[in-house]
Amino acid sequence: MSEPTKEYLFAKAELCTKLARQQEEREEIAEALRNIERANRAMARIFNLEEECVDCGRPLAECEADEEDCGQMKEGDNE
């Protein structure tokens, strides 16, 4: 699979941010925080920032690509 384009990542960041705002208004805080994290990961990939996952230590881009293998994923979070 090829790397996503910057346009795709920017659109993903915008969508995740929009969803997070809607979830915040509905007081779905946990879901809103997950979407903010997704938006941050997308923006980090656009700017090639090497942020690491706080749970597994891998680059966030790898965690996003394989979230089921990451310690950040909680039981029942199969999105």
Secondary structure, DSSP 8 states (H G I E B T S, - for coil): -----HHHHHHHHHHHHHHHHHHHHTT-HHHHHHHHHHHHHHHHHHTT---B-TTT-SBHHHHHHTGGGSTT--TT---
